[in-house]
Amino acid sequence: MAHHFRLKLAACGVLLLTFFAFPGPLLSGLGAPRLARASAGFRLSTGVTVVSRPSDRRVDISIDGQPFTSYLYPKSFEKPVLYPIRSAAGLVVTRGYPLEPRPGERADHPHHVGHWFNYGDVNGYDFWGNSSETPANLKPRTGVIVQKAITRASGGDRQGELSVTADWVIPDGSVLLHEQTRFIFAGGPGTRTIDRTTTWTAADTAITFNDTKEGAFGIRVARSLDSPVQQRDAFVGPDGKRGSPKPDDNVGVTGHYIGSDGKTGDQVWGTTGPWMGLTGSVDGKPVTIAILNHPSSTNYPTYWHARGYGLFAANPIGRHAYDSKQPERVLTLEPGKSATFRFTILIRDAQLGRDELQQEQARFEKER
């Protein structure tokens, strides 16, 4: 599967200078279009393109003529993902494995691909940990997110929009959830943003999201944005293949978490707060990735499933799994009932501090 995917990337790896839109209304329940906000110190882009390529089962997004990210939904995937994600300087901030393995990066958790949003215990089914490498004996308790339709794909001077629908499906073919998601892509010199609003609606039966740490709004970052940790893992070798486990050498590893509560590094795991930042460098150049949680989002503020090995995730559903002193939190949706989540991924070609990240969160909170 990985080899086939690399060929498709090569075939489509060109600058996107055209505009293509699918006609159709905005998704219901997700509100009117939002204009991209202007963070301190940067101007808005001169153009965002969103190009749907249905025959390749992907949508490509560019800003100012430079590739930003792609929405990928091959039938072989267990969920749609955004991959890869780049900074304004063209730095790839997401891990390549398992789609495009790069020598020296960790070859673990094959379900961590680019950016995704799902959960590990939905009526007892695991949507989070399911991948092509899930053992056959575990597959009967896993689920997949199936892309259904692209309802809007449009570019513009200040931002681009992509609206999609999907179904959460279990092995017997039953649909547990209907998903509506709208992405807004924006940026300018030194800055990129992905604003994601997702609504999950229970289908024909009551849906229970049980308390687990395995979730939910995730990014798997490039190796240089890992934190310096000591553990034994499999890594991608010089030949591009997964090698035998070896001790972590931390060469070129620069990642450092900054929490909204003042905690940093490994101490941020299991904390709760409206934002989290990850600073470091890629190819020797400074970069910050932040995840911002909007107050309108279900179970705001979120818990953080942020790990030193490169998993940067927000989990607005689990609670007891992160803090044993807290009671379990269960989210139940009766048939036809919904929960809506809103997050922004901010990428800056600079190493931001706590005060700057707090300012970004304050601006985000003022948006409707």
C-alpha positions in Angstrom: 0.0 0.0 0.0 2.8 2.4 0.8 4.5 2.0 -2.5 1.3 2.6 -4.4 0.7 5.7 -2.4 4.1 7.1 -3.1 3.5 6.7 -6.8 0.3 8.7 -6.6 2.0 11.4 -4.6 4.7 11.7 -7.3 2.1 11.9 -10.0 0.2 14.7 -8.2 3.2 16.5 -6.7 2.9 19.8 -8.7 2.2 23.3 -7.7 -1.6 24.0 -7.6 -2.4 27.2 -9.5 -5.9 26.5 -10.6 -9.3 26.7 -8.9 -11.9 23.9 -8.8 -15.1 23.8 -6.8 -17.9 21.4 -6.3 -21.3 23.0 -6.2 -23.4 22.4 -3.2 -24.6 24.0 0.0 -22.5 24.3 3.2 -23.1 21.5 5.7 -26.1 22.0 7.9 -25.3 22.7 11.5 -21.8 24.0 11.0 -22.7 27.7 10.6 -21.8 30.4 8.1 -18.3 30.6 6.5 -15.7 32.1 8.7 -13.0 34.5 7.5 -9.5 33.6 8.4 -8.2 35.6 11.4 -5.0 37.6 11.1 -2.5 36.5 13.8 -0.1 39.1 15.1 2.8 39.9 12.8 1.6 38.4 9.5 -0.5 39.3 6.5 -3.1 37.1 5.0 -2.3 35.0 1.9 -2.8 36.2 -1.6 -4.7 33.1 -2.6 -5.7 29.6 -1.3 -6.6 26.9 -3.8 -8.6 23.7 -3.0 -8.5 21.3 -5.8 -10.6 18.1 -5.7 -9.2 15.0 -7.6 -11.9 12.4 -7.1 -10.2 9.9 -9.4 -7.2 9.9 -7.0 -9.5 10.2 -3.9 -7.8 13.3 -2.6 -8.2 17.0 -2.4 -5.0 19.2 -2.6 -4.7 22.5 -0.8 -2.1 25.2 -1.7 -1.5 28.7 -0.3 0.3 31.4 -2.3 1.0 28.7 -4.9 2.8 26.4 -2.5 1.5 23.0 -1.4 0.1 23.0 2.1 -1.7 19.7 2.7 -3.9 17.1 1.1 -7.1 15.4 2.3 -6.7 11.7 1.4 -9.4 9.1 1.5 -8.3 6.0 -0.4 -10.5 3.0 0.1 -7.6 1.2 1.7 -7.4 3.7 4.5 -9.3 3.2 7.8 -10.0 6.9 8.0 -9.6 10.1 5.9 -6.5 12.1 6.9 -4.7 15.3 6.1 -1.2 14.4 4.9 1.4 15.7 4.7 1.2 19.0 6.5 3.7 21.7 5.7 4.7 25.0 7.2 4.8 28.3 5.2 8.5 27.7 4.7 7.7 24.3 3.1 8.9 22.3 6.2 7.1 18.9 6.4 5.9 18.8 10.1 4.2 15.4 10.0 5.8 12.0 10.1 6.2 10.1 6.8 5.7 6.5 8.2 3.8 4.4 7.2 2.9 6.1 3.9 6.3 7.5 3.0 8.9 6.1 5.5 11.9 8.3 6.0 15.2 7.0 7.4 15.6 7.7 11.1 11.9 8.2 12.0 10.0 5.9 14.4 8.2 3.0 12.8 5.5 2.6 15.5 1.7 3.1 15.7 0.9 2.8 12.0 -2.6 4.3 12.7 -0.9 7.7 13.4 -1.0 9.3 9.9 -0.8 13.0 9.4 -3.9 14.5 11.1 -7.0 12.6 11.9 -10.0 12.7 14.3 -11.6 9.6 15.8 -11.9 7.6 19.0 -10.9 4.4 20.6 -14.1 3.1 22.3 -17.4 3.8 20.5 -20.0 1.2 21.6 -17.0 -1.0 22.3 -15.4 -0.6 18.8 -11.9 0.8 18.3 -11.8 3.5 15.6 -8.5 5.0 16.9 -6.1 2.1 16.8 -7.3 0.4 13.6 -4.8 0.2 10.8 -3.6 -2.2 8.0 -1.4 -3.9 10.6 -4.2 -4.6 13.1 -4.1 -8.4 13.9 -6.9 -10.3 12.3 -8.3 -11.5 15.7 -8.8 -7.8 16.7 -10.5 -6.7 13.5 -14.0 -7.7 14.6 -13.9 -5.0 17.3 -12.6 -2.2 15.1 -14.3 0.4 13.0 -13.6 2.5 9.9 -14.5 6.0 8.8 -15.8 5.9 5.3 -15.7 9.1 3.1 -19.2 9.7 1.6 -19.2 13.0 -0.2 -17.4 16.3 -0.8 -20.1 18.9 -0.4 -17.9 22.0 -0.9 -14.3 22.5 -2.2 -13.5 26.1 -2.8 -10.6 28.5 -2.8 -10.4 32.2 -2.3 -8.1 35.2 -1.7 -8.1 34.8 2.1 -9.1 31.2 2.8 -10.1 27.9 1.3 -12.9 25.6 2.4 -13.5 21.9 2.3 -16.7 20.3 3.6 -17.1 16.5 3.7 -19.4 13.9 5.0 -18.4 10.4 6.3 -19.9 7.4 8.1 -18.4 5.5 11.0 -18.9 1.8 10.1 -18.4 -1.4 12.1 -17.5 -4.8 10.6 -21.1 -6.0 10.1 -21.7 -2.9 7.9 -23.8 -1.0 10.4 -23.3 2.8 10.6 -22.9 4.1 14.1 -22.3 7.8 13.3 -22.7 10.2 10.5 -20.0 12.8 10.4 -20.0 16.3 8.9 -16.7 18.2 8.8 -15.7 21.6 7.5 -12.0 22.6 7.2 -10.9 26.2 6.7 -7.4 26.6 5.4 -5.6 29.9 5.6 -2.2 31.5 6.2 0.4 34.0 5.0 4.1 34.5 5.3 5.4 32.4 8.2 1.9 31.0 9.2 -0.5 28.3 8.3 -3.8 27.4 9.9 -6.3 24.5 9.7 -9.6 25.3 11.4 -11.7 22.1 11.8 -15.3 21.9 12.9 -16.7 18.3 13.1 -20.2 17.2 14.1 -20.9 13.5 15.0 -24.5 12.4 14.8 -25.8 9.1 16.1 -27.4 7.0 13.4 -30.1 4.5 14.3 -29.0 3.4 17.8 -27.7 5.1 20.9 -23.9 5.7 20.8 -21.7 5.7 23.8 -18.1 7.0 23.8 -16.6 5.3 26.8 -13.7 6.9 28.8 -10.3 6.0 27.2 -7.1 7.8 26.6 -7.1 6.5 23.0 -8.3 9.7 21.2 -9.1 11.8 19.5 -7.9 15.0 17.5 -4.4 13.8 16.5 -1.3 14.8 14.7 1.8 12.6 14.3 4.8 15.0 14.0 8.1 14.7 12.2 10.9 13.0 14.0 12.8 16.2 14.8 9.7 17.4 16.7 9.7 14.4 19.0 10.8 15.1 22.5 14.1 13.7 23.8 12.9 10.5 25.4 14.7 7.2 26.3 12.8 4.2 25.0 13.4 1.3 22.7 11.6 1.4 19.4 11.7 0.2 15.8 13.0 2.9 13.4 13.0 3.3 9.6 16.4 2.2 8.3 18.5 3.7 5.5 16.8 1.4 3.0 13.4 3.0 3.9 12.2 -0.2 5.6 11.3 -0.8 9.2 14.3 -2.0 11.1 14.8 -3.9 14.4 14.1 -2.1 17.6 17.0 -0.1 18.9 17.6 2.4 21.7 16.5 6.0 21.1 19.6 8.1 20.1 17.6 11.4 20.0 19.9 12.8 17.3 18.4 15.9 15.9 15.4 15.7 18.2 14.2 19.1 19.3 10.5 19.0 20.4 9.3 20.7 23.5 5.7 20.9 24.7 4.3 24.1 26.2 0.9 23.8 28.1 -1.6 26.5 28.8 -1.3 25.7 32.5 2.4 26.3 32.6 3.5 22.7 32.5 6.1 21.8 29.8 7.8 18.7 28.3 6.5 15.3 29.3 4.5 16.8 32.2 1.8 18.0 29.8 0.4 14.5 29.2 -3.0 14.1 30.9 -3.5 17.8 31.7 -6.5 19.8 30.6 -6.5 23.3 29.0 -7.7 25.3 26.0 -4.4 25.1 24.0 -1.1 23.2 23.7 2.1 24.2 21.8 5.0 22.1 20.5 8.1 24.0 19.5 11.3 22.8 17.9 13.0 22.7 14.5 12.7 20.9 11.2 15.7 20.8 8.9 17.4 23.2 11.3 14.6 25.8 10.9 12.4 26.9 13.8 8.7 25.8 13.9 5.8 25.8 16.3 2.7 23.6 16.1 -0.2 24.5 18.3 -3.7 23.0 18.8 -6.3 25.5 19.9 -9.7 24.3 21.4 -12.7 26.6 20.8 -15.0 27.3 23.8 -18.0 26.2 21.7 -16.5 22.7 21.4 -18.1 19.8 23.3 -16.4 19.2 26.6 -14.2 22.3 26.4 -11.5 22.5 27.6 -9.9 19.3 26.3 -7.6 16.8 27.9 -4.2 16.4 26.2 -2.8 13.1 24.9 0.6 14.6 24.0 3.4 12.1 24.0 7.2 12.7 23.6 7.5 10.1 20.9 5.6 12.3 18.4 1.9 11.9 19.1 0.3 15.3 19.6 -3.4 14.9 20.4 -6.4 16.5 22.1 -9.0 14.2 23.7 -12.2 16.1 24.6 -14.0 12.8 25.6 -11.7 10.8 27.9 -11.1 12.0 31.5 -10.6 9.2 34.1 -8.1 7.6 31.8 -5.9 10.7 32.2 -6.6 11.6 35.8 -7.6 8.6 38.1 -8.9 11.1 40.7 -11.7 12.1 38.3 -14.8 10.0 37.6 -15.2 8.4 34.3 -16.8 10.6 31.6 -19.1 9.0 29.1 -20.6 10.8 26.1 -23.9 9.3 25.0 -25.8 10.3 21.9 -29.3 9.1 21.3 -30.4 8.4 17.7 -30.3 11.7 15.7 -28.5 13.6 18.5 -25.1 15.3 17.8 -21.9 16.6 19.4 -19.8 19.2 17.7 -16.1 19.8 18.1 -13.9 22.7 16.9 -10.1 22.9 16.9 -7.5 24.9 15.0 -4.1 23.7 14.1 -1.6 26.6 14.0 1.8 26.3 12.3 4.3 29.1 12.6 7.9 29.3 11.2 9.1 30.5 14.6 9.4 29.2 18.1 6.5 30.8 20.0 6.4 31.3 23.8 3.6 30.8 26.2 2.4 34.5 26.0 2.3 34.4 22.2 0.3 31.1 22.2 -2.1 32.6 24.8 -2.7 35.5 22.5 -3.5 33.2 19.6 -6.0 31.3 21.8 -7.6 34.6 22.8 -8.1 35.6 19.2 -9.5 32.2 18.4 -12.0 32.4 21.2 -13.5 35.6 19.8 -14.4 33.9 16.6 -17.9 32.6 16.1 
